[in-house]
Amino acid sequence: MSDVLERIKPYGKHNIYVKIYELDEHRSVSISDAKWIVCSYEGFEKGVGVFNPNPSERVDVIALILNDEKNRFFPVISFLTREEALRLALDLLKLLTGKNEAMLMEVLCQMLMEGDLR
């Protein structure tokens, strides 16, 4: 984990930015049009992070980003290790399919062996 934290500087593990939004009376923000995207983190250049939604190679630093396209802004950026990303993928699949973890692991292992998850 410390290797990932070193590679994502100046970011932290989880980042929340609200400077362009108006806070309500509960000090919260509603962003109804934003979408979650997953990108590789490729570094920090000219004062901004470089994120790639379509990497051509396997990546080690994965960014889960809330993308506010309307405002061209990322209010949430979380960095995941490969292990965290796989755990999240598995948890999401369990919720979506209703299958237990053992069944999903079997399917994922089969996909890995067949080269579908490279």
Secondary structure as the mmCIF struct_conf table of DSSP 4:
data_model
#
loop_
_struct_conf.conf_type_id
_struct_conf.id
_struct_conf.beg_label_comp_id
_struct_conf.beg_label_asym_id
_struct_conf.beg_label_seq_id
_struct_conf.end_label_comp_id
_struct_conf.end_label_asym_id
_struct_conf.end_label_seq_id
HELX_RH_AL_P HELX_RH_AL_P1 SER A 2 ARG A 7
TURN_TY1_P TURN_TY1_P1 ILE A 8 PRO A 10
BEND BEND1 TYR A 11 TYR A 11
BEND BEND2 LYS A 13 LYS A 13
STRN STRN1 HIS A 14 ILE A 16
TURN_TY1_P TURN_TY1_P2 LYS A 19 ILE A 20
BEND BEND3 TYR A 21 TYR A 21
TURN_TY1_P TURN_TY1_P3 GLU A 25 HIS A 26
BEND BEND4 ARG A 27 ARG A 27
TURN_TY1_P TURN_TY1_P4 SER A 32 ASP A 33
STRN STRN2 LYS A 35 GLU A 45
TURN_TY1_P TURN_TY1_P5 LYS A 46 GLY A 47
STRN STRN3 VAL A 48 ASN A 52
BEND BEND5 PRO A 53 ASN A 54
BEND BEND6 SER A 56 GLU A 57
BEND BEND7 ASP A 60 ASP A 60
STRN STRN4 ILE A 62 ASP A 68
HELX_RH_3T_P HELX_RH_3T_P1 GLU A 69 ASN A 71
TURN_TY1_P TURN_TY1_P6 ARG A 72 ARG A 72
STRN STRN5 PHE A 73 LEU A 80
HELX_RH_AL_P HELX_RH_AL_P2 ARG A 82 THR A 97
HELX_RH_AL_P HELX_RH_AL_P3 GLU A 101 MET A 113
TURN_TY1_P TURN_TY1_P7 GLU A 114 LEU A 117
#
